[in-house]
């Protein structure tokens, strides 16, 4: 399963432990027997991790699937909200990058000033 999903064995078990996946069948020896739908769901969870979702956010999304009622609108609203969060994070990162660039320019100017004093 780890090879099929790209997730470590620890992650697979952790996802089961925190309720991101449930209903994993077991054989007579207690070994997990994953279905094709389990594989697909693990791939969905892996996708969510690649876009930066937290475990809590993935749990919230997972709750939609368990509700037993049509949830397209709820899932759309969830993803739109998540997109706004990511846009806000990008804006904060851009501000940080501007501050870093300012500091780099400060040191470049300081270095140039030091070099001019040494030459003069």
N, C-alpha and C positions, 0 to 999 in steps of 0.2 A: 504494500500500500504506500509505503514511504516513497518508493521509486515512481509509482504511478502518479503521485500527487506533487512530488517535489518537497514535501514536508517531512521533517524529521519524525522519528518514532515518538520522541518526547512531545513534540507539538501535537501529533495526532492524539495522543493520550490526554494531553492537557486540554485540547478542544473538547474532548469527550467529558472530562472532569468538570469543566466550567459550563457545560450545557450547550455548547455550540453545535454539537451533534449528539443524537441519542438514538436509542433503539438498535444499537449494533448487535447483531446476532452473534451467538457463540456456539462453537461446536461442542461435542461431548467432553472434550478435554479443556474447555474454557477458552480456546483460541478465538479471537475475533474473526468474524466472517463478514467482510465488507461487501456491500452490494454495489451495483453500477451507480445507483442514485447517491450512495455514500461518497463514491469517488467524485462525482460531479459536484456534490456539496462541498467537499474538501477543496476542490479547485476554485469554487466560488469564494470560500473563506481565504484561500491563498491570494486570490485576486484582491479581496478587500484589504489584506495586509499590505499588498504592493502599493495600494493607493493611500496607505497611511492610517487606515481605521484602527482604532483601539479595540481591545477585546470587548469593552463595555459597549461600544458602538455596534460591533458585530453581534453581540447578544441582543441588542435592541432590534436590529434588523431580523435576526433569527426568530424573534418573538412574532413577527408578522407572519412568517411561514407556519407557525404553530397555531395561529388563531383560528384556522378553519374557515375563515370568511375571505372573500375576495379582497386583496390588499394592494392592488396595483396603485391606487391613488395614494395610499399611505407610504408605499415604498418609493413612489415618485417624489413625494414631499420630503421623505427622509433623505433621498439622494440630492435633492435641491438644497436642502439645509446643509448637508455635508459639503456640497460644492461651495456654498457661501463661506463655510468655515475654512476651506482650503484657500479660497481667494483672499480671505483676511490674513491667513498665515503667510501667503505669498507677499502681501503688502508689508507685513511686519519684517519679513526677510529682506525685502528690498530696502526698507529703512535701515536695517542693520548693515546691509551691504554698502549703502551710502556712507554710514558712519565709519565703516572700516576703510573705505576709499579715502575719506577725509583724514583719517589717522595715517594712512600710507603716504598721502601727499604731505602731511605735516612732517613726517620723518624724512621724506625725500628733500623737502625744503631745508630742513635742519641739517641734513647731510651735505647738501649743496653749499649751505652757508658755512659749515665747518671746513669744507674743502677750499672755499674761497679765502677764508682766514688763514689757512695753512699755506696757501700759495702766495699770499700777499705779504 
